[in-house]
Amino acid sequence: MAKRRNKVIIIALVSLGTGALYALFVKLTGFGIPCPIRLMTGLECPGCGTSRMAMSLLRLDFVSAFRYNPAVFCLLPVMAACAARYAFVYVKYGRVKDRFADAVLWVIIGALVIFGALRNVL
């Protein structure tokens, strides 16, 4: 169990470190990763604006963060809870499958697909 816990901690630290380095890069250069879907089609995908949203959250500017991507902004706590549940189930039981978290993720995916369609129509 300790080995699995350490693995989850390492993955979390590497993920947070990578995000911090990306945020620092964007802050210093002003360049972010462009959306390939938007570049090819001109349409905004469900994730468009997520980097700008994250940068606004780091400044504690919640209004701007919501404006950049309202769906991800609202779903972020749910996604974090799912990630925490997956980590807990993996550490405690040694499995990566969790039916409840899987169902919640499918609902999140559905909501993002609907959001992606509506944001380009409205």
C-alpha positions in Angstrom: 0.0 0.0 0.0 2.9 2.4 0.8 4.4 1.8 -2.6 1.1 2.7 -4.3 0.7 5.8 -2.2 4.2 6.9 -3.1 3.5 6.3 -6.7 0.3 8.5 -6.5 2.3 11.2 -4.7 5.0 11.2 -7.3 2.5 11.4 -10.2 0.7 14.3 -8.4 4.0 16.2 -7.8 5.2 15.7 -11.4 1.8 16.8 -12.7 1.8 19.9 -10.4 5.4 20.7 -11.3 4.7 20.4 -15.0 1.7 22.7 -14.6 3.8 25.2 -12.7 6.5 25.2 -15.3 4.0 25.7 -18.1 2.3 28.6 -16.1 5.8 30.2 -15.6 6.5 29.8 -19.3 3.2 31.4 -20.3 3.7 34.2 -17.7 7.2 35.0 -19.0 6.7 34.6 -22.7 3.0 35.2 -23.2 2.8 32.1 -25.5 0.5 29.2 -24.7 -0.3 25.9 -26.5 -2.7 26.7 -29.3 -5.7 24.5 -29.8 -5.2 22.3 -32.9 -9.0 22.0 -33.4 -9.4 25.7 -33.5 -6.5 26.1 -35.8 -7.9 23.6 -38.3 -11.6 24.4 -38.1 -11.9 27.8 -36.6 -14.3 26.3 -34.0 -13.7 26.3 -30.3 -13.4 22.9 -28.7 -14.7 22.3 -25.2 -11.2 22.9 -23.8 -10.5 26.2 -25.6 -9.6 28.8 -23.0 -8.5 26.3 -20.3 -5.0 27.7 -20.2 -6.2 31.2 -19.9 -8.7 30.1 -17.3 -5.9 28.4 -15.2 -3.8 31.6 -15.4 -6.7 33.6 -14.2 -7.3 31.2 -11.3 -3.7 31.6 -10.3 -4.3 35.3 -10.1 -7.6 34.6 -8.1 -9.5 36.3 -10.9 -12.6 34.0 -10.8 -14.7 36.2 -13.1 -12.2 36.1 -15.9 -11.6 32.4 -15.3 -15.3 31.7 -15.7 -15.5 33.8 -18.9 -12.6 31.9 -20.6 -14.2 28.5 -20.1 -17.3 28.3 -17.9 -17.8 24.5 -18.4 -14.4 23.5 -17.2 -14.5 26.1 -14.5 -17.7 24.6 -13.1 -16.6 21.0 -13.6 -13.1 21.5 -12.1 -14.1 20.6 -8.5 -15.9 17.4 -9.8 -12.9 16.5 -11.9 -10.6 17.0 -8.9 -12.9 14.8 -6.7 -12.8 12.1 -9.4 -9.0 12.2 -9.5 -8.9 12.0 -5.7 -11.3 9.0 -5.7 -9.3 7.2 -8.4 -6.1 7.8 -6.3 -7.9 6.6 -3.1 -9.2 3.4 -4.7 -5.8 2.7 -6.3 -3.9 3.2 -3.0 -6.4 1.3 -0.8 -7.4 -1.5 -3.2 -4.7 -1.6 -5.8 -7.0 -1.2 -8.7 -7.6 1.7 -11.1 -11.1 0.8 -12.0 -13.9 2.6 -10.1 -17.4 2.3 -11.4 -18.8 5.4 -9.7 -15.9 7.6 -10.8 -16.1 6.1 -14.3 -19.8 7.0 -14.5 -19.1 10.6 -13.3 -16.4 11.0 -15.9 -18.8 9.9 -18.6 -21.3 12.6 -17.4 -18.5 15.1 -17.5 -17.5 14.1 -21.0 -21.1 14.4 -22.1 -21.4 17.8 -20.6 -18.3 19.0 -22.3 -19.4 17.7 -25.7 -22.7 19.5 -25.3 -20.9 22.7 -24.1 -18.5 22.4 -27.1 -21.4 22.2 -29.5 -23.4 25.0 -27.9 -20.5 27.4 -27.6 -20.0 27.4 -31.4 -23.7 27.7 -32.1 -24.6 30.5 -29.7 
